[in-house]
Amino acid sequence: MSASCSRPGCQRAPSATLTYDYASGTATIGALAAPHPMQYDLCELHAERLSVPNGWSLVDERVSAPVLDIRDRFAS
């Protein structure tokens, strides 16, 4: 994990790791990972604002399935 966000001038603490797969045109944001020269740590703000080039896909592995509340089954 880096000490701060990889975006130039940003000193916020990182909360996610960005990786690129150039062969498939996919950018993936996931949980913080061990440092690697081909990965970029981003703060929450920059991870949320990330956009990818036209034709690329963005996969956000931080997003989980919605949690179902059992009370919803019994609501009228």
Secondary structure, 3 states (H helix, E strand, C coil): CCCCCCCCCCCCCCCEEEEEECCCCEEEEECCCCCCCCEEEECHHHHHHCCCCCCCEEEECCCCCCCCCCHHHHCC
